[in-house]
Amino acid sequence: MPDIPVEEAVKQNCQALLIGDLMRVMNDLTPEAMAQVMSGGGNMGAMPALTSFDIQSHEQQGDDHLFKIKFDGDQSFTAMATWRDVGGQWKIAALAMEQ
């Protein structure tokens, strides 16, 4: 069981994204989610400068926590992130972006 609630892990990840701490962001990805990002499925190629985020929804489906997060900045987009407890740490198990 992770030390912090999933919502806190999501907020910490989003804050890391805002300040450009990509190592922290990447550390929160499972290998499967990393593969989605690298193959373009996450559409995270060139990250725009971001200024804010808003967690628009949070649903739980079994062990998965599905978050819809809107980011604003040079370019606005919405991330659909599936978070899961992996070995006692919250990790992003799946990631999709929409404009």
Buried (B, 14 or more C-beta within 10 A) or exposed (E): EBEEEBBEBBBBBBEBBBEEBEEBBBEBBBEEBBEBBEEEBBBBEEBEEBEEBEBEEBEEEEEBBBBBBBBEBEEEBBBBBBBBBBEEBBBBBBBBBEE
